[in-house]
Each structure stands twice: as C-alpha cells, then as structure tokens.
C-alpha cells in the first residue's frame, strides 16, 4: 500500500507547491504600482471578429468524403463556376474530392487596420477531413458582423502535428484538423473608430472596481490638472482630451504611462472544475472552522469463468463473467482549521487537510457556505 500512496502524496505536494508559487508571484506583482494602460483601455478602440467559409486544396487523400459532406462539393462547384467552369448535375453528384476539405476561416481585424495590411488567420475543418496538413487555402472572403467583406484570406497552412495509420492502427500527435496562416489575410476595408470624435474620451476598466476608477481619475487630474478626468461609475472614466489628432494621440500615450498606487484586489478564489486547478489571490482569508473529510472508493473486478459440459453430453462450452464489487470508505478525521488572515496561512491550513485538488473543490465550496471563507468563489 505504501508503494501506491507515496506517488499520490508527492503529486499532491507538487500541486500545492505550484499553488504557493502562483500565490507568491501574485503578491510580488501586486506590490508594484501598475500603469493606466494595464488596467484600462480607450473605449471604441477595439478589434473586430471576421469569419468566412473556404476550401483547402492539395491534401494527400485526407480531405472530406463528399458523399457525406455535400457542402464541400457545392463549394468547389461554386468556385469552379466563378472561374467559368460549369459542371453538369450528374457530374457534381459523382464528385469524389479526397484532396479538398471545407473549412471555417476566422481572424481578428485589429483597430486602425488599413487596406493592404496583413493579418493572421485560423483555419478549422468543418467536415470529416482526417488532416489539413500540406493543404492550401484558396481565396476566402472574410466578413464582419454587418455582412461586409473586410479581408481576403489565402495561403499555405501550418499544422503543428503529425499522424500515420496502417493496418487498423493509428498514431497522431497534436491536432491535425486545424491550422494557422501567419499573415494569410489582406485587409480590404478599414473600420472607422470614434477616437477623434468630441472633446473627450472614455476609459473602460478591465474589471469593474470603484477604487480603481477613483485612482485612475486622481492620477489623471494630478498630471493634467483638476477637472481633466471624472469617474462616471465603477468602470468608466471620462477624460477631457485635445481635439487635434496629433495632440490627442500624444495625450493618450502620456496618460497611459501614468502610474497608479497599488491597491489590494477583492478576495477571490478561481476554480477550474475540469482540470481541478485552484488559484487564490492575496486578499483571501480564512475563518476558524472544523473540517472532516473521508474518501470513498468503489472497486469492481471481473473474472472470466468457463463452464465445460461433460464429454458425452450435447452441451456447449460457455464463458461467463463473475463480478466482485467492493466498497471501501476511509474514516474522516475532524480537523480544526485556525483563522488564517494571510494567504500563506490559508495555503498552509488547506494543505494540512491532506486532500487532493479535486477534493478541495468541494471543501472550499463547503467552507464558503459555512461562512468561514472570506472570498468570492468563481468557477470557470
């Protein structure tokens, strides 16, 4: 039993070592003053999502099965029609395009992008293609939410993976049905931004916080004069700015570099239920409580049993299975957890429970319900 329990304890201690390291990095980073550009952004200066339907050609027999994916054959038919090649209906129904795959192409159009600028695109298969490796994306219009074309994508895919199959066996490394084309799209239309409109700009905080909004307004007023900035709410700060483009850009560049006084964030515990990851920030504190935790394990083993009839009988040999089910529940020990005003004490107290990260998900939620965890729980 000791040989099996030791690796689990080592893994548990490693998990908490990583947690302590993350907590230390959080404390070290929060102790330093941050700049306005790191906590806020100018409203209206944003990127836009683009998407389009395209075809990847030149695959080595790993494309879509067009009999099961009709939109692939329809797409290649429409493309050939644009080139002046018309196929009869009977020929379209018999297309077997093993070297073609239907894909969705996505990209982000950055703020202030101008026609002719190159942007990266992501390509993902929407059919049953086995691999996009070695393929080339043919010209694909990328449209915005308004249905207008803002970019054209084309180029050779980069697929960070490899795979091989033979005799019913298959080996695959990474993902083969998605790829990327660096600089694979060219901007055809720019999106206007309201940066130069009016005599003021609005700053939007990354996270809603009244304390941070007040600190941002105070820092701007201290540098540019009283009344230059006003906090409208916990997320928005209105700032008076010059009207000319050159002066406004210089004003924003200088404003974003202003230092903010360090502030303690609101206490929060972030839990990832899929991976079992738990992250606590420096403001988390723990009240005195008592916790009992026990493990329940269910073991099911199956043994083949052969029933052999007599030699002179007309019976048949039958193979059956005998299942053995065992339930083992370890006793839970009531542990008293002292009050922990600092993050290091919280980590030490939770580590004393001897629970795995998956068990801590339930323990933290139970402590929060009991009112002993002074933090907000966020499950992602």
N, C-alpha and C positions, 0 to 999 in steps of 0.2 A: 504493500500500500504506500510505503514511503517513496518508492521509486516513481509512483504516479502523481503523488501530491506535490513533490518538490518542484517540477516544471511549472505547475499551475501557480504556486506561490511566487516563483521567480517572475512569471509573466505578470502577476498581479502587482508585484513591487515595481516592475518596469513601467507598467501603466501609470502608477502613481508618481513615479519619478518624472515621467513626461508631463503629468499634470502639474507637479511642483515647478518644473522648468517653465511651462507656459505661464504659470502664475507669477514667477519671478520676472519674466520678460514683460508681462503686463504692468507690473509695479514699476519696473525700471523705465518703461516707455511713458507711463502716465505722469511720472515725476517731472518730466521735461515739459517745457511750455511748447504748445503747438501753434502753428500759423493758421490764419484765417482760411487759406486755400485748402487746408486739410480737414476742415470741419464744415465748410460751406462752399456753395457754387453759385454762380450768377444764373438767375432764372432765365430761361429761354435759350441758353447756350447748352445744347444737348445734341446727342446723336439720334439718328432715325433708323429704324429697322427696315431692311429690304429683303424681299424674297422673290423667288421665281422657280418655274418648273423647267427642267432642262434634260438633256440626254448626254450620257457619257458613252463614247465610242472607243473602238480599238482594244476592247477587252479580249483576253485569251480564253474564250469559251466560257467565261464566268458571268455572263450577262443574265438578263431576265429571261424567263420562259414566257414568250409572248402569248402562248395559248392560254396561260393563266393570268397574264398581266396585259389586258387589252390596251391600256393607255400607253404602253411602250410602243406597240405597233402603230397606234394612232398618232403618237408624237413624231415618229420617224416619217410617217406618211405626210403629215402636215409640213415637216421640214423639207422633204423632197419636193412637195408641191410649190413651196416658195422658191425653189431652185429651178422650177419649170419642168419637173419630172412628175408625171401623173401615173399612178398605178391603178389597174382595174380592180374592182371589188374582189374578184376571185383571187387575185394575187395577194391582196392585203390580208385575206383570211388565212393564207398559207405561209405567211412570213414566219421564219424561224431565226430570229435575230439573237444568236447566242453571244454576240460581241457588243451588244447595246444594252444599257441599263437606264431606267428612268430615275431621276434624282430630283431632290429639292435643294435649291441653292439659296443660302442666306448670307447676309452681310450687314455690317453697320456703317451707315453713312455718317462720318464724323461732322461735327459742327464746323462751319466755314469751309466745307469742301467745295472745290471749284471744278468745273469741267476739265477733263484731262487728267485729273488726279487718280492714282491707282490705290485701290483698297483691297484688303484680303477677303476671301470668300470661303465659306464652308460648304461642302458637298456631302449629302447623305442620301443613301439609296432608299427608295420607297417601294421597291418591288422585291422579288426573291433572288436578286443577284447575289452570287456567292462571294464576289470580290470586285472592288473597283480599282485594284492595283494595276498600274500600267495604262489606265484609261485617260482619255482627254475629253474635257467638257467642251461641247460646241456652243456657239454664241447663244447666250441666255439673257433675255431682258430681266432686270431686277426692278420690281415695282414697290412703291411705298403703300401706306395705308389708304392714300387717296386714289390708288389705281394708276398713277402716272409712272412712267419709266424714268428712273434716276441713274441707272448704271447698266452696263453691259458686261457680262462675265464670260470668260473663255480662257482655256489653258490646260496644261497637264496637271493631273492630280498628284499630290504627295500623300501616300498612305503609309503610316508608320506601323506596319505589320507584315506578317508573312504566314503562309499556310501551305499545307500539302495534304493530299488524300490519295489513298491507293488501297485496293482490296478491302474496302469497308472500314478502313481506319483513317482517322483524320487528326492532324495536328495543326493548331492555329495559335499564333502569337499576336496579341493585341486585337484591334477591331479592324476588319477588312471592308466593311460596308460604309465607311465614312472617310472622307479625306479633306484636304485643305489646299487651296491655291494661293500662295502669297502674291499679293499684287495682281490677282487674277481678274479684277473688275476695274473698268474705267468709268469714272463719273461723267455723266452726260448732262446733268442738270443740278444746279445748286439749290439749296433750301434757304430762303431768307431767314435771318434771325433778328429779333427785336432789340438787339444790343444798343443801337443808336437812337431808339425812339424815346421821346420825352426827355425831361431834365433830371431823371433819377433812374436807378436800377434797384432791383430786389435781390437780396442774397437769401438763398434757401439752405438751411442747415441739413446735414446728412441725417441727423436724428433730432426729433423734437425735444428741446430742453430749454426751459425758461432761463436757467442760469447761464447757459452758453450763449443764448441770444442776447442777454444783457451784457455779457463780457465782450461780445463782438461789437455791439453798438458803442460801448465805452472806449474800446481800443480805437475805433474809427474817429470818434469825437475828440479823443486826446491828440490824435495826429493831425486831423484836418480841421479842427475847430468844433466848438459846441454847436449842436443842431445839424451836423453833417449826416448823422445816422439816427434812426429811430426804430426800435424793435416793435413790430406790429403784433406779433404773437410769439409762441414758443418755437417757431420755425422760420419766420420771415423777418428780415431786417431791410428797411427802406433806406437807401443811401443816395444823397444828392451827388450828381456827377456832372462833369463838364459836357457840353453839347457837341463839340467838335470830335471827330473820330480819333485823331491822334492824341488829343488831350485825354479823352475818355479811356483809351487803351492804356496810356501811361498811368492814369489814376487807378485803374483796376489792378495793374501789375504791382504798383506800390502798396495798394490796400491789401492784396492777398498775402504779402510778405509780413504783415503786422503780426507781432507775437501776442498770444493770449496767455493769461495767467492759468496755471494748471488748476484743474478742478477735479474733485472726486466724482466719478460717474455713479449712476444709480446702481444699486446692487442687483446683479443678475446672474443666474445660472442657466447656461445653454446646454441642452441635452439633445443629442442625436440618437433617436431610438433605433435607427437602422444599424449603426456601427457601434453603439454603446459608448460613444465619446461624451465626456463631460468637461465643460470649461467654466471656471468660476472667475469673476473679476475681483479686484482688490477690495471692493466695498462689501463683500459677502461676510456676514457674521452669523454665528450660531448660538442659540439659547440653550440653556441646560435642559436635557431630556434623557430618557431611558429608552433603549432600543433592544429588542430581541429579534434575532434573525436565525433561521434554520433552513437547511437545504433538503429538498425532496427530490429523490431520484427514482425513476422507473426504468427497470431493465427487463428487456424481452429477448429471450434466446429461443431459437428454433432448431430442433434436432430431427434429421430425416429418420424415419422408421420404415423398414422393409417388411412387408407381410408375405411370407413364402408359403404357398399351399403344399400339400402332400404330393408325392411323386405320382400316385395313381389317381389323384383327383383331377377334375377338369377345371380347377380354379386357375386364376391368373395372379401373377406377382403384382402387388400393389405397393407403391411408395407413398407413405403418408408423412405428415409432419407433426411433431409433438412440441408444443409451445410451453415455455416456462416463463411466467411473469413474476417479477419480484419488485416490491415497493419498499424503499428504504428512506426513512426520514430521520435526519440527524436532529438531536435536541437543540433548541435555541437557548442561548445564554443571555440573560438580561444584562446589558452593558449600560452603565451610566456615562453619559457624554457631558463633560463640563461645558460651561459657557465659553465661547471662542470669539473674542472681539476682533481678531486679526485673521487674515487669510491663511497664514502659516498654521495657526492653531486649528482652523477649520479642517485643513488638509490632514493634519496630524490626528484629529479626532475621528474623521471618517476612515482614515487608514487603519485605525485601531479596531475597527469593526471586523476586519478580515474578509470583507465581501468583495466579490468580483465587480467590475464596472457595470455589467448587466444588472446585478442585484442592487447596485447603488442607484440605478434609475428609479426603482420602486421605493428605496429607502428615502431618497431625497424628496420624492413626492409625498411620502407619508410624514416626514418631518415638517414639510411646508404646511400640510393640512393640520398638523398639531400646533402650528403657530410658533415653532422653535427655529425656523429658518427665515432669517431676515433678508430675503432676496426674492426677486421675481423669477419664476420658472418659465423658460421658453423652450418648447420642444420643436425641433426642426426635422 
